[in-house]
Amino acid sequence: MRKEYDFSNSIQNPYTEKVKKQISINIEVDTIEYFKTLAKKVGIPYQNLINSYLSDCAEKHIEPKVQWN
């Protein structure tokens, strides 16, 4: 190995902005089954489908309509 490396001509990693973070979240079984069924139709993993849906909501600033009974 070299003692020093020259990074003056390097470029920034283009994928650093799309970093994902693993979390734990409680989702109702019916909701998971819905996304699994939909994911089979479109041919992508259900986790990716859920992430895509949530990302779309965040991008469009969609706020949930929560109503407590």
N, C-alpha and C positions, 0 to 999 in steps of 0.2 A: 504494500500500500504506500501511497505517497504521503508525505507529511502534510502537504497542502494541496487543495484542489481549487481550480479557477472556475467559479460559477458566474462570472460576469456576463457571459453570453447565453445563459440559461433562460428558459421560458417558464412561466408559471403553469402549474398543472391545471388544465382546463376542467378537470373533474372535481376540484376541491369545493366548488360552489354547490354541487349536487350531493354532498355528504348526507348519508342517512344515519339516524340514531335509533338504536334498538330500544324499545320501551315495552312495558307490560301494561296491557289495557284489558279491562273486563268488558266483553261484548256478548250480548245475548246469543244463545245458540241459534235461534231462528234467523238472526241477522247474519251470522257466519254462514249458515246453510244457504241463505239467499245469495250471498256473494260467491260462494263455492259453485252454485248452480250457474250463475251468470258468468263466472270465470271459465267454466267448461265451454259455454256457448261461444265466447270470444277467443278462447285459446290462450289465456294467460293465467299465471298463478293468482289465487284469490287475494293474497297479501298485496301483490302489485296492483290489482284492481281497486282494493280499498285505498291504497296509497294514492293512486291516480284520482280517485273520486274526491278524497280529502284535499289533495293538492289543488284540484279544480275549484273546490269550494273556497279555499283560502285565497286563490288567485282572483276570484270574482267577488271576494268579500261577502260571501253568502252567510248570513247569520241564521241560526236555527230559531224556529218559532216554538219556544218552550211554554207550555201551558200546564200549570199545576191545578189539579182538581181537588 
